[in-house]
Amino acid sequence: MMDELKEYIKKVGSKWCVFSHQTGRKFGCYDSEAAAKKRLAQIHAFSKEGITIEPIDMLEVKVDVPESGEYIHVRVKDPSQFDQESFRTITLGDGIKARAGKLHGSDKMTIQVYLFDKDKWTVGRAKQWVKEH
């Protein structure tokens, strides 16, 4: 599987970058090839779950740190845009989850909010992760 993944990873300067084979869109750059492969595997996992990864306008990102609860919420889309019955939560990695659902009028799953474990993440690191991924 890793040979299949390599065709989507390209070294740009000193970084290893992950690109969409279909659109050429960059999904982030990393310090090591191993980190880029990890990100690409994550993208493939999203695809298997039927979840689309859309470009994020960081100006529209909203961060919420509820006093109760275990997670920092980094909202990338307004929940009112979704069919409320379609939401599900998936685990992305160490201390990171995402809630995805179907936008009104769509059959594709799209990420609505990222959830970062408060014990492992700061607000700044969480926003940076969303920006880079």
Phi and psi restraints in degrees (value plus and minus 20) as a CYANA .aco file:
   2 MET   PHI     -84.0   -44.0
   2 MET   PSI     -52.8   -12.8
   3 ASP   PHI     -83.9   -43.9
   3 ASP   PSI     -58.8   -18.8
   4 GLU   PHI     -82.3   -42.3
   4 GLU   PSI     -58.2   -18.2
   5 LEU   PHI     -89.8   -49.8
   5 LEU   PSI     -51.8   -11.8
   6 LYS   PHI     -78.0   -38.0
   6 LYS   PSI     -53.2   -13.2
   7 GLU   PHI     -85.8   -45.8
   7 GLU   PSI     -34.4     5.6
   8 TYR   PHI    -120.1   -80.1
   8 TYR   PSI     -21.8    18.2
   9 ILE   PHI    -131.6   -91.6
   9 ILE   PSI     114.2   154.2
  10 LYS   PHI    -157.2  -117.2
  10 LYS   PSI     117.6   157.6
  11 LYS   PHI    -100.7   -60.7
  11 LYS   PSI     104.1   144.1
  12 VAL   PHI    -143.9  -103.9
  12 VAL   PSI      87.6   127.6
  13 GLY   PHI      44.2    84.2
  13 GLY   PSI    -145.4  -105.4
  14 SER   PHI    -116.9   -76.9
  14 SER   PSI     -17.8    22.2
  15 LYS   PHI    -127.2   -87.2
  15 LYS   PSI     136.9   176.9
  16 TRP   PHI    -125.5   -85.5
  16 TRP   PSI      99.8   139.8
  17 CYS   PHI    -132.3   -92.3
  17 CYS   PSI     125.6   165.6
  18 VAL   PHI    -124.2   -84.2
  18 VAL   PSI     107.0   147.0
  19 PHE   PHI    -142.7  -102.7
  19 PHE   PSI     130.8   170.8
  20 SER   PHI     -94.1   -54.1
  20 SER   PSI     108.5   148.5
  21 HIS   PHI     -84.7   -44.7
  21 HIS   PSI     -55.5   -15.5
  22 GLN   PHI    -100.1   -60.1
  22 GLN   PSI     -63.3   -23.3
  23 THR   PHI    -129.1   -89.1
  23 THR   PSI     -36.0     4.0
  24 GLY   PHI      60.7   100.7
  24 GLY   PSI     -20.3    19.7
  25 ARG   PHI     -83.5   -43.5
  25 ARG   PSI     117.9   157.9
  26 LYS   PHI    -106.4   -66.4
  26 LYS   PSI     110.7   150.7
  27 PHE   PHI    -122.1   -82.1
  27 PHE   PSI      -8.5    31.5
  28 GLY   PHI     106.4   146.4
  28 GLY   PSI     136.4   176.4
  29 CYS   PHI    -142.8  -102.8
  29 CYS   PSI     127.7   167.7
  30 TYR   PHI    -156.5  -116.5
  30 TYR   PSI     139.7   179.7
  31 ASP   PHI     -92.2   -52.2
  31 ASP   PSI     -43.6    -3.6
  32 SER   PHI    -153.6  -113.6
  32 SER   PSI     137.1   177.1
  33 GLU   PHI     -84.7   -44.7
  33 GLU   PSI     -55.4   -15.4
  34 ALA   PHI     -82.1   -42.1
  34 ALA   PSI     -61.2   -21.2
  35 ALA   PHI     -86.1   -46.1
  35 ALA   PSI     -58.5   -18.5
  36 ALA   PHI     -85.9   -45.9
  36 ALA   PSI     -60.5   -20.5
  37 LYS   PHI     -83.8   -43.8
  37 LYS   PSI     -57.8   -17.8
  38 LYS   PHI     -83.0   -43.0
  38 LYS   PSI     -63.5   -23.5
  39 ARG   PHI     -84.1   -44.1
  39 ARG   PSI     -62.1   -22.1
  40 LEU   PHI     -84.7   -44.7
  40 LEU   PSI     -58.7   -18.7
  41 ALA   PHI     -82.2   -42.2
  41 ALA   PSI     -57.4   -17.4
  42 GLN   PHI     -83.7   -43.7
  42 GLN   PSI     -62.6   -22.6
  43 ILE   PHI     -82.1   -42.1
  43 ILE   PSI     -62.0   -22.0
  44 HIS   PHI     -84.6   -44.6
  44 HIS   PSI     -56.6   -16.6
  45 ALA   PHI     -84.1   -44.1
  45 ALA   PSI     -61.8   -21.8
  46 PHE   PHI     -77.8   -37.8
  46 PHE   PSI     -66.0   -26.0
  47 SER   PHI     -80.5   -40.5
  47 SER   PSI     -62.5   -22.5
  48 LYS   PHI     -83.8   -43.8
  48 LYS   PSI     -51.9   -11.9
  49 GLU   PHI     -99.9   -59.9
  49 GLU   PSI     -26.6    13.4
  50 GLY   PHI      58.6    98.6
  50 GLY   PSI       4.3    44.3
  51 ILE   PHI    -122.1   -82.1
  51 ILE   PSI     107.4   147.4
  52 THR   PHI    -108.8   -68.8
  52 THR   PSI     124.2   164.2
  53 ILE   PHI    -127.2   -87.2
  53 ILE   PSI      92.2   132.2
  54 GLU   PHI    -121.7   -81.7
  54 GLU   PSI     133.5   173.5
  55 PRO   PHI     -78.3   -38.3
  55 PRO   PSI     123.1   163.1
  56 ILE   PHI    -128.8   -88.8
  56 ILE   PSI     109.3   149.3
  57 ASP   PHI    -107.5   -67.5
  57 ASP   PSI      85.7   125.7
  58 MET   PHI     -81.6   -41.6
  58 MET   PSI     -40.2    -0.2
  59 LEU   PHI     -90.8   -50.8
  59 LEU   PSI     -42.5    -2.5
  60 GLU   PHI    -114.6   -74.6
  60 GLU   PSI     -27.0    13.0
  61 VAL   PHI     -89.1   -49.1
  61 VAL   PSI     114.1   154.1
  62 LYS   PHI    -141.6  -101.6
  62 LYS   PSI     114.6   154.6
  63 VAL   PHI    -129.7   -89.7
  63 VAL   PSI     113.5   153.5
  64 ASP   PHI    -151.2  -111.2
  64 ASP   PSI     110.6   150.6
  65 VAL   PHI    -140.0  -100.0
  65 VAL   PSI      67.7   107.7
  66 PRO   PHI     -82.0   -42.0
  66 PRO   PSI     121.1   161.1
  67 GLU   PHI     -82.3   -42.3
  67 GLU   PSI     -60.4   -20.4
  68 SER   PHI    -117.5   -77.5
  68 SER   PSI     134.0   174.0
  69 GLY   PHI      85.0   125.0
  69 GLY   PSI     146.0   186.0
  70 GLU   PHI    -123.2   -83.2
  70 GLU   PSI     -23.7    16.3
  71 TYR   PHI    -146.1  -106.1
  71 TYR   PSI     128.0   168.0
  72 ILE   PHI    -106.8   -66.8
  72 ILE   PSI     107.9   147.9
  73 HIS   PHI    -120.3   -80.3
  73 HIS   PSI     102.6   142.6
  74 VAL   PHI    -134.6   -94.6
  74 VAL   PSI      78.8   118.8
  75 ARG   PHI    -104.1   -64.1
  75 ARG   PSI     106.2   146.2
  76 VAL   PHI    -127.7   -87.7
  76 VAL   PSI     -35.6     4.4
  77 LYS   PHI    -164.0  -124.0
  77 LYS   PSI     125.5   165.5
  78 ASP   PHI     -86.6   -46.6
  78 ASP   PSI     109.9   149.9
  79 PRO   PHI     -83.0   -43.0
  79 PRO   PSI     -41.6    -1.6
  80 SER   PHI     -88.5   -48.5
  80 SER   PSI     -33.0     7.0
  81 GLN   PHI    -100.6   -60.6
  81 GLN   PSI     -24.6    15.4
  82 PHE   PHI    -132.2   -92.2
  82 PHE   PSI     133.9   173.9
  83 ASP   PHI     -91.7   -51.7
  83 ASP   PSI      93.8   133.8
  84 GLN   PHI     -82.2   -42.2
  84 GLN   PSI     -42.9    -2.9
  85 GLU   PHI    -101.8   -61.8
  85 GLU   PSI     -27.2    12.8
  86 SER   PHI    -115.8   -75.8
  86 SER   PSI     -26.2    13.8
  87 PHE   PHI     -87.1   -47.1
  87 PHE   PSI     122.5   162.5
  88 ARG   PHI    -168.9  -128.9
  88 ARG   PSI     135.2   175.2
  89 THR   PHI    -129.7   -89.7
  89 THR   PSI     115.4   155.4
  90 ILE   PHI    -144.8  -104.8
  90 ILE   PSI     131.3   171.3
  91 THR   PHI    -112.3   -72.3
  91 THR   PSI     109.2   149.2
  92 LEU   PHI    -121.5   -81.5
  92 LEU   PSI     -53.3   -13.3
  93 GLY   PHI     159.8   199.8
  93 GLY   PSI    -185.1  -145.1
  94 ASP   PHI     -83.0   -43.0
  94 ASP   PSI      83.2   123.2
  95 GLY   PHI      60.8   100.8
  95 GLY   PSI      -7.4    32.6
  96 ILE   PHI    -147.7  -107.7
  96 ILE   PSI     110.4   150.4
  97 LYS   PHI    -148.9  -108.9
  97 LYS   PSI     147.9   187.9
  98 ALA   PHI    -160.1  -120.1
  98 ALA   PSI     124.5   164.5
  99 ARG   PHI    -125.9   -85.9
  99 ARG   PSI     105.4   145.4
 100 ALA   PHI    -142.4  -102.4
 100 ALA   PSI     134.3   174.3
 101 GLY   PHI    -177.7  -137.7
 101 GLY   PSI    -199.9  -159.9
 102 LYS   PHI    -117.0   -77.0
 102 LYS   PSI     106.0   146.0
 103 LEU   PHI     -83.7   -43.7
 103 LEU   PSI     129.5   169.5
 104 HIS   PHI     -72.6   -32.6
 104 HIS   PSI     110.0   150.0
 105 GLY   PHI      60.3   100.3
 105 GLY   PSI     -11.6    28.4
 106 SER   PHI    -145.0  -105.0
 106 SER   PSI     130.6   170.6
 107 ASP   PHI    -119.3   -79.3
 107 ASP   PSI     -26.1    13.9
 108 LYS   PHI    -107.9   -67.9
 108 LYS   PSI     121.2   161.2
 109 MET   PHI    -101.8   -61.8
 109 MET   PSI     116.1   156.1
 110 THR   PHI    -153.6  -113.6
 110 THR   PSI     122.2   162.2
 111 ILE   PHI     -91.8   -51.8
 111 ILE   PSI     111.7   151.7
 112 GLN   PHI    -122.4   -82.4
 112 GLN   PSI     -60.2   -20.2
 113 VAL   PHI    -170.4  -130.4
 113 VAL   PSI     122.5   162.5
 114 TYR   PHI    -119.5   -79.5
 114 TYR   PSI     122.1   162.1
 115 LEU   PHI    -140.0  -100.0
 115 LEU   PSI     101.8   141.8
 116 PHE   PHI    -133.9   -93.9
 116 PHE   PSI     108.7   148.7
 117 ASP   PHI     -80.0   -40.0
 117 ASP   PSI     102.6   142.6
 118 LYS   PHI     -80.9   -40.9
 118 LYS   PSI     -47.6    -7.6
 119 ASP   PHI     -96.3   -56.3
 119 ASP   PSI     -36.9     3.1
 120 LYS   PHI    -136.1   -96.1
 120 LYS   PSI     -35.9     4.1
 121 TRP   PHI    -150.5  -110.5
 121 TRP   PSI     129.1   169.1
 122 THR   PHI    -122.5   -82.5
 122 THR   PSI     144.8   184.8
 123 VAL   PHI     -79.5   -39.5
 123 VAL   PSI     -64.7   -24.7
 124 GLY   PHI     -81.1   -41.1
 124 GLY   PSI     -65.7   -25.7
 125 ARG   PHI     -85.7   -45.7
 125 ARG   PSI     -57.5   -17.5
 126 ALA   PHI     -84.0   -44.0
 126 ALA   PSI     -67.3   -27.3
 127 LYS   PHI     -81.9   -41.9
 127 LYS   PSI     -60.3   -20.3
 128 GLN   PHI     -83.3   -43.3
 128 GLN   PSI     -61.7   -21.7
 129 TRP   PHI     -80.3   -40.3
 129 TRP   PSI     -65.6   -25.6
 130 VAL   PHI     -81.9   -41.9
 130 VAL   PSI     -63.2   -23.2
 131 LYS   PHI     -81.4   -41.4
 131 LYS   PSI     -60.2   -20.2
 132 GLU   PHI    -100.6   -60.6
 132 GLU   PSI     -40.2    -0.2
